[in-house]
């Protein structure tokens, strides 16, 4: 059935938006800066959720000072009742989207939005804007010909495909979509829409905050630190260091510690912008001592002179809106990082290849896939650099706990090991022990390999975890223990049976060169659901044809509802481990009960 019409007034609270169902559980909460909806597993997460609920109670019953409100806004749950803080984000996000996607012919019916209205929720409901934003964050994540556009959107199921494509593409770039479903976006549930949208916008804003794009980030290293230490930092921490680097150069004593209360008086912005763009940004605005809103307005005017997008309002700065101010700082960095580095001080190509997970080479692509998969799980720990972040063992223990609850004895784990080599080694040894208990192969792999960042061994273990996750979906689809007996050979036989019956296609195995043009996988998708537009598929064997088909088959699977993380290069290069997860996801989908309309959504 078609989604219900949107209300003319403010969006409903989560309880009303859910149509009488359950709202997000108290143990699930939205991280205010990352935007990830996280499940409340473990004491730390439950404690965070408790603090969030306390903040909401405070908001409903106690008059707050300006400072108290800023502090609460920095830490509160997005999933609460629709309030002024959300209105600020709706306004800022809408303005940003209007500028970022201005002139896109596919969005003429959706943009521009009125930032002072709640149009954002209804305009995102068909998934097209989200898909376009995902491609800004990580180009080619969504194959645009796979989108249902124009008259096809009159079919509710085709609209659902677009939203599935958006959600699963967001997962594929590392967004956490725990507790977020397609119907939630189509219904415009505020806390879920804003949480997912912020993650996508954030990914787009920080994509340049890397050593490859800005080698001068090495200037942010503190005494005694090495490049590996820089790689462990989140984008938030990197931007905070960047601001403080320029404040130090300006000779001022104040330092940035957060993107909320620390920027409300515009003092830090004034000095930062004077350092990175002295011709456009003077310090004269600081003479406005009694009117912080005028100060903030002058900051934004200066940002426009620098060439930055204008999506903030002065009150977003003075109120200390964490997400919007983070976005503003990222925009300033993207426009003028001003981290001049001598050529001889630049990181070597070898160092970059070892450290980065940006898909620039084969090893880096594999790390990128695994990092994005882990981050999509909504764990307590966010992975910034796969190998570096795995060295403490904590993130891998969290992954294994997600795959098999209660498998980790957390009372024996050093959650705050820091740089203590003894505690780190204890954690890494625990990873190996738990991996053995779960049946993973850890031959010639010890805790020391993990602690030292042995890339081959670490990737081998994470690969097994991701495969287990893919096969666990088969277990759910098939009804329990029976799925544990399914072998890779059986998965291939299933795929051959489906594709052969549909189009006479067969492959000898997961490394068969016949897979490289993507057509076998597309026939397999179409055999599960009638979803492939064969006019998009290229029949030639040229590299460009293979790339076209590989990108298309990934988007087709995602619009069907599959969570697949491999890259198009993995299809073209017939990477067996990655292709296996793709086919297993289709097999799991095929075994779920479905609406008969899914067989041919365009049938009358």
C-alpha positions in Angstrom: 0.0 0.0 0.0 1.1 3.6 -0.6 2.7 5.5 2.3 0.3 7.6 4.3 0.1 11.3 3.4 2.5 13.5 5.4 1.1 15.9 8.0 1.1 19.6 7.2 2.5 20.5 10.6 5.7 19.3 12.4 6.6 15.6 11.8 5.0 13.3 14.4 6.9 12.0 17.3 8.5 8.5 16.9 5.6 6.9 18.7 3.0 8.4 16.4 5.1 7.9 13.3 5.4 4.2 14.0 1.7 3.7 13.4 1.1 2.4 16.9 4.1 0.1 16.9 7.0 0.2 19.2 9.4 3.2 19.1 13.1 2.7 19.2 13.9 0.7 22.4 15.4 2.5 25.3 18.6 0.5 24.8 18.9 1.8 21.2 20.0 5.4 20.7 21.4 7.7 18.1 25.0 8.9 18.5 24.6 12.7 18.2 27.8 13.3 16.2 28.1 10.1 14.2 24.4 9.8 13.5 24.6 6.0 13.9 21.7 4.3 15.6 23.4 1.9 18.0 22.0 -1.1 19.8 22.3 -1.1 23.6 24.5 -4.1 24.1 26.9 -3.9 27.1 27.0 -1.7 30.1 28.6 1.3 28.4 25.9 1.5 25.7 23.1 1.1 28.3 24.7 3.8 30.4 24.8 6.1 27.4 21.2 5.5 26.7 20.3 6.1 30.3 22.1 9.5 30.2 20.2 10.3 27.0 16.8 9.6 28.6 17.8 11.6 31.7 18.6 14.5 29.4 15.2 14.2 27.8 13.5 14.2 31.2 15.5 17.3 32.1 14.2 18.9 28.9 10.6 18.2 29.7 10.5 19.4 33.3 13.2 21.8 34.2 14.0 25.3 32.9 17.5 25.3 31.6 20.2 27.9 31.3 21.7 28.5 27.9 24.8 26.6 28.9 22.8 23.7 30.2 20.9 23.5 26.9 24.1 23.5 24.9 25.5 20.7 27.1 22.3 18.7 26.7 22.2 19.2 22.9 25.7 17.9 22.6 24.8 14.6 24.1 21.1 14.0 23.6 19.3 11.4 21.6 18.0 12.4 18.2 15.2 9.9 18.7 13.3 12.0 21.2 10.2 14.1 20.5 10.5 16.6 17.6 12.0 19.7 19.2 13.8 22.9 18.2 17.2 21.2 18.0 15.8 18.9 15.3 14.3 21.9 13.6 17.7 23.5 13.3 19.1 20.3 11.7 16.1 20.1 9.3 16.8 23.7 8.2 20.6 23.2 7.9 20.4 19.9 6.2 17.8 21.1 3.7 19.9 24.1 2.8 23.0 22.0 2.3 21.1 19.5 0.1 19.7 22.4 -2.0 23.2 23.6 -2.8 24.9 20.3 -3.1 22.4 18.9 -5.6 21.4 22.1 -7.4 20.7 21.6 -11.1 20.5 17.8 -11.0 17.9 16.9 -13.7 16.7 13.8 -11.8 15.7 16.0 -8.8 13.8 18.8 -10.5 10.6 17.6 -8.9 12.1 17.5 -5.4 14.5 20.5 -5.2 14.8 23.1 -3.9 13.2 22.4 -0.6 12.0 25.1 1.8 14.5 25.0 4.7 11.9 26.5 7.0 9.4 23.7 6.4 9.4 20.0 7.0 9.5 19.2 3.3 12.8 17.3 3.9 11.0 14.2 5.2 8.6 13.8 2.2 11.3 14.7 -0.3 13.6 11.9 0.9 10.8 9.4 0.9 11.5 8.0 -2.6 15.2 7.4 -1.9 16.5 9.4 -4.9 18.1 12.3 -2.9 19.8 9.9 -0.5 21.3 7.9 -3.4 22.6 11.1 -5.0 24.2 12.2 -1.7 25.8 8.8 -1.2 27.4 9.2 -4.6 28.8 12.6 -3.4 30.3 10.8 -0.4 31.7 7.8 -2.3 31.4 8.2 -6.1 29.8 5.3 -8.0 28.4 3.7 -4.9 24.9 3.9 -6.5 24.7 3.1 -10.3 22.3 5.8 -11.3 20.7 3.8 -14.2 19.5 1.3 -11.5 17.3 4.0 -9.9 13.5 4.0 -10.7 12.7 7.5 -12.0 9.7 9.3 -13.5 6.6 7.3 -14.2 8.0 4.2 -12.5 7.7 5.9 -9.2 3.9 5.7 -9.4 4.4 2.0 -8.6 4.8 1.8 -4.8 7.1 -1.2 -5.0 9.4 0.6 -7.4 9.7 3.4 -4.9 10.5 0.8 -2.2 13.3 -0.5 -4.4 14.8 3.0 -4.5 14.7 3.3 -0.7 16.2 -0.2 -0.3 19.0 0.9 -2.7 19.6 4.0 -0.6 19.7 2.1 2.7 21.9 -0.8 1.5 24.2 1.6 -0.3 24.6 3.6 2.9 25.5 0.4 4.7 28.0 -0.4 2.0 29.9 2.9 2.6 29.9 2.2 6.4 26.8 3.9 7.7 25.1 2.2 10.6 21.5 1.5 9.8 20.6 -0.7 12.8 16.8 -0.4 13.4 16.2 1.6 10.2 14.0 0.1 7.5 12.7 1.2 4.1 9.2 1.9 5.5 10.7 4.1 8.2 12.1 6.4 5.5 9.0 6.3 3.4 6.9 7.2 6.4 9.3 10.1 7.3 10.1 9.1 10.9 12.1 12.1 12.0 14.7 10.5 14.3 15.6 7.7 11.9 15.6 10.0 8.8 17.8 12.6 10.4 20.1 9.9 11.8 20.7 8.2 8.5 20.9 11.5 6.6 23.5 12.9 8.9 25.7 9.9 8.5 25.6 10.3 4.7 26.2 14.0 4.8 29.0 13.6 7.2 30.7 11.0 4.9 30.4 13.5 2.1 31.8 16.3 4.2 34.9 14.5 5.5 36.0 12.6 2.4 38.9 15.0 1.9 40.1 14.6 5.5 42.6 11.9 4.6 46.4 11.7 4.1 46.0 11.0 0.5 43.9 14.1 -0.2 45.8 16.3 2.3 49.3 15.0 3.1 49.8 18.0 5.4 47.7 16.2 8.0 51.0 14.8 9.2 51.6 18.3 10.7 48.9 17.4 13.3 51.0 14.7 14.9 51.9 15.3 18.5 55.4 14.7 19.9 56.2 11.1 20.0 53.4 10.0 17.7 53.7 8.2 14.4 51.6 8.0 11.3 49.8 4.9 12.7 48.6 7.0 15.6 47.1 9.6 13.2 45.2 6.8 11.3 43.4 5.8 14.5 41.9 9.2 15.0 38.3 9.8 14.0 37.5 12.6 11.5 36.1 14.6 14.4 39.4 14.4 16.3 41.4 15.2 13.1 39.3 18.3 12.5 39.7 19.4 16.2 43.4 19.0 15.9 43.3 21.0 12.6 41.5 23.9 14.3 43.9 23.9 17.3 46.9 23.8 15.0 45.8 27.0 13.4 44.8 28.5 16.8 48.3 27.8 18.0 49.7 29.5 14.9 47.5 32.5 15.6 49.0 32.8 19.1 45.8 32.5 21.0 45.4 30.4 24.1 41.9 29.0 23.6 41.5 25.5 22.1 38.6 23.6 20.6 37.4 20.5 22.5 33.9 20.1 20.9 31.7 21.4 18.2 29.0 22.7 20.5 29.6 25.0 23.4 33.2 25.9 22.4 32.1 27.8 19.3 29.0 29.7 20.5 30.9 33.0 20.8 32.5 32.7 17.4 35.9 33.5 18.9 37.5 30.3 17.6 35.9 30.7 14.2 37.2 34.2 13.8 40.8 33.3 14.5 40.7 30.1 12.5 39.3 31.8 9.4 41.7 34.7 9.8 44.6 32.1 9.6 43.3 30.2 6.6 41.9 33.1 4.6 43.3 36.4 6.0 42.3 38.4 2.9 38.6 37.6 3.3 38.4 37.2 7.1 39.5 39.9 9.5 39.2 39.8 13.2 37.0 42.9 13.2 33.9 40.9 14.0 35.3 40.2 17.5 34.7 43.9 18.3 31.0 43.0 18.5 31.2 42.0 22.1 27.5 42.3 23.2 25.8 40.6 20.3 26.9 37.1 19.6 24.4 36.6 16.8 25.9 39.5 14.9 29.3 37.9 15.4 28.0 34.6 14.0 26.4 36.4 11.1 29.8 38.0 10.3 31.5 34.6 10.4 29.0 33.2 7.9 29.4 36.2 5.6 33.2 35.6 5.7 32.7 32.0 4.9 30.8 32.9 1.7 33.6 35.2 0.7 35.9 32.2 1.0 33.7 30.3 -1.4 32.0 28.0 1.2 28.4 26.9 1.0 26.0 28.8 3.2 23.8 26.4 5.0 24.1 27.6 8.6 22.3 30.4 10.3 23.8 32.6 13.0 21.6 30.9 15.6 23.0 27.5 14.7 26.4 28.8 15.9 25.2 30.6 19.0 23.1 27.6 20.1 26.0 25.3 19.7 24.4 22.8 17.3 27.0 20.0 17.3 26.3 18.5 13.9 25.9 21.7 12.0 29.0 23.2 13.5 30.9 20.1 12.7 29.7 20.4 9.1 30.8 24.0 9.0 34.3 23.2 10.2 34.6 20.4 7.7 33.5 22.9 5.0 36.2 25.3 6.0 38.8 22.5 5.9 37.7 21.4 2.5 38.0 25.0 1.2 41.3 25.9 2.8 43.2 23.3 4.9 46.3 25.4 4.8 48.7 22.6 5.9 51.7 23.4 3.8 54.2 20.5 3.7 57.6 20.3 2.1 57.9 17.6 -0.6 60.5 15.7 1.4 58.1 15.5 4.4 55.2 13.9 2.4 54.3 10.3 3.3 55.6 7.9 0.8 53.3 6.0 -1.6 54.3 2.8 0.2 53.2 4.3 3.6 49.9 5.4 2.1 49.2 2.0 0.6 49.9 0.3 3.9 47.9 2.7 6.1 44.9 3.8 4.0 41.6 1.9 3.4 40.5 4.1 0.5 40.2 1.6 -2.3 43.2 2.9 -4.2 44.8 -0.6 -4.7 43.8 -4.2 -4.2 44.8 -4.5 -0.5 43.3 -1.1 0.3 40.0 -2.1 -1.4 39.8 -5.3 0.7 40.4 -3.3 3.9 37.8 -0.7 2.8 35.1 -3.4 2.3 35.8 -5.0 5.7 35.9 -1.6 7.5 32.6 -0.5 6.0 31.0 -3.9 6.9 32.1 -3.6 10.5 31.0 0.0 10.8 27.5 -0.9 9.4 26.9 -3.2 12.3 26.4 -0.2 14.7 29.0 -1.4 17.3 30.3 0.7 20.1 33.6 1.2 18.4 34.0 3.0 15.0 36.7 1.7 12.8 38.8 4.5 11.2 41.7 2.4 10.0 41.0 -1.3 9.8 44.5 -2.7 10.6 45.4 -0.1 13.2 42.0 -0.3 15.0 42.2 -4.1 15.2 45.5 -4.0 17.0 43.8 -3.6 20.4 41.5 -6.6 19.8 38.4 -4.8 21.1 36.7 -4.2 17.8 37.1 -7.8 16.7 35.7 -9.0 20.0 32.7 -6.7 19.5 32.2 -8.2 16.0 32.3 -11.7 17.3 29.9 -10.8 20.1 27.5 -9.5 17.4 27.8 -12.7 15.4 27.4 -14.9 18.5 26.0 -13.2 21.5 27.7 -13.9 24.9 30.7 -15.6 23.2 33.0 -13.0 24.8 33.8 -13.0 28.5 33.9 -9.2 28.8 34.8 -9.3 32.5 38.2 -10.7 31.4 38.8 -8.1 28.7 40.8 -4.9 29.1 38.4 -2.4 27.6 40.7 0.5 28.3 44.0 -1.1 27.4 45.3 2.1 25.8 49.0 1.6 24.9 49.7 -0.8 27.7 51.4 -3.7 25.7 50.6 -6.3 28.3 46.8 -5.5 28.4 46.7 -5.2 24.6 48.4 -8.6 24.2 45.8 -10.1 26.6 43.0 -8.8 24.5 44.6 -10.0 21.3 45.1 -13.5 22.7 41.4 -13.4 23.8 40.5 -12.7 20.1 42.3 -15.8 19.0 40.7 -17.9 21.7 37.2 -16.7 20.9 37.9 -17.2 17.2 38.8 -20.8 17.9 35.6 -21.3 19.9 33.6 -20.0 17.0 35.2 -22.4 14.5 37.3 -19.8 12.6 40.6 -21.0 11.2 43.5 -19.4 13.1 46.3 -21.7 12.0 49.7 -19.9 12.4 47.9 -16.8 13.8 48.5 -15.7 17.4 47.7 -12.6 19.4 51.1 -11.1 18.6 50.2 -11.1 14.9 47.1 -9.0 15.6 48.9 -6.7 18.0 51.7 -6.0 15.4 49.2 -5.3 12.6 50.0 -8.4 10.5 47.8 -7.4 7.5 47.5 -10.8 5.9 46.5 -12.6 9.1 44.1 -9.8 10.2 42.3 -9.7 6.9 42.0 -13.5 6.8 40.2 -13.5 10.2 37.9 -10.6 9.3 37.1 -12.2 6.0 35.9 -15.3 7.9 33.7 -13.1 10.1 32.1 -11.4 7.2 31.5 -14.7 5.5 29.9 -16.0 8.7 27.6 -12.9 8.8 26.5 -13.6 5.2 25.8 -17.3 6.0 24.0 -16.4 9.2 21.3 -14.7 7.0 20.9 -18.1 5.3 20.5 -19.7 8.7 17.6 -17.3 9.5 16.1 -17.7 6.0 16.2 -21.5 6.2 15.1 -21.9 9.7 18.0 -22.6 12.0 20.7 -25.2 12.3 20.2 -26.7 8.8 21.8 -23.7 7.3 25.0 -24.3 9.2 25.6 -27.4 7.0 25.4 -25.4 3.8 28.7 -25.4 2.0 30.1 -23.0 -0.6 29.7 -25.8 -3.2 26.0 -25.9 -2.4 25.7 -22.2 -2.8 27.3 -22.4 -6.2 25.0 -25.2 -7.2 22.0 -23.2 -6.1 23.2 -20.2 -8.2 23.8 -22.3 -11.2 20.4 -23.9 -10.9 18.7 -20.5 -10.7 20.7 -18.8 -13.5 20.6 -21.9 -15.7 16.8 -22.2 -15.5 16.4 -18.5 -16.2 18.9 -18.0 -19.0 21.0 -21.1 -19.5 24.0 -19.6 -17.6 26.4 -21.6 -15.5 29.8 -21.1 -13.9 32.5 -23.6 -12.9 33.2 -21.9 -9.6 33.5 -18.5 -7.9 36.8 -17.7 -9.7 35.3 -18.6 -13.2 36.3 -15.8 -15.6 32.8 -16.0 -16.9 31.7 -14.0 -13.8 33.8 -11.0 -14.8 31.2 -9.4 -17.2 28.5 -9.4 -14.5 25.9 -11.1 -16.6 25.7 -14.3 -14.7 25.1 -12.4 -11.5 22.5 -10.2 -13.2 20.6 -13.3 -14.4 20.8 -14.7 -10.9 19.3 -11.5 -9.5 16.5 -11.5 -12.1 15.8 -15.2 -11.3 15.1 -14.2 -7.7 13.1 -11.1 -8.5 12.2 -9.5 -11.8 14.3 -6.4 -11.3 16.9 -6.2 -14.1 16.4 -3.7 -16.9 18.2 -5.5 -19.7 18.6 -2.4 -21.7 21.2 -1.2 -19.2 23.2 -4.4 -19.5 26.2 -4.4 -21.9 26.9 -7.6 -23.9 30.4 -6.8 -25.0 33.6 -8.0 -23.3 35.4 -4.7 -23.2 36.6 -3.3 -19.8 34.0 -0.5 -19.9 31.2 -3.0 -20.5 32.4 -5.2 -17.6 32.6 -2.1 -15.3 29.1 -1.0 -16.3 27.6 -4.4 -15.6 29.5 -4.9 -12.3 28.3 -1.6 -11.0 24.8 -2.4 -12.1 24.6 -5.8 -10.5 25.6 -4.4 -7.1 22.9 -1.8 -7.2 20.4 -4.3 -8.4 21.1 -6.6 -5.5 20.9 -3.7 -3.0 17.5 -2.5 -4.4 16.2 -6.0 -4.0 17.1 -5.7 -0.3 20.5 -7.4 -0.1 23.3 -6.1 2.1 26.4 -6.5 -0.1 29.7 -4.8 0.6 31.9 -5.9 -2.3 33.1 -3.4 -4.9 32.6 -3.5 -8.6 36.3 -4.4 -9.1 35.7 -7.5 -7.0 33.2 -8.7 -9.6 35.4 -7.9 -12.6 38.4 -9.5 -11.0 36.3 -12.6 -9.9 37.3 -12.3 -6.2 35.9 -15.5 -4.9 35.5 -14.5 -1.2 33.6 -11.4 -2.2 31.4 -13.0 -4.8 30.5 -15.7 -2.3 29.0 -13.1 0.0 27.0 -11.6 -2.9 25.5 -15.0 -3.9 24.8 -16.0 -0.3 22.9 -12.8 0.2 20.8 -13.5 -2.8 20.2 -17.1 -1.7 19.0 -15.9 1.7 16.6 -13.4 0.1 15.3 -16.1 -2.2 14.4 -18.3 0.8 12.4 -15.7 2.6 8.6 -15.6 2.2 7.7 -12.8 -0.2 4.8 -10.9 -1.5 3.8 -12.5 -4.9 4.0 -9.0 -6.5 7.8 -9.1 -6.0 8.1 -11.7 -8.8 7.0 -9.1 -11.3 6.4 -5.7 -9.7 5.2 -4.1 -12.9 2.6 -6.8 -13.6 -1.0 -5.6 -13.5 
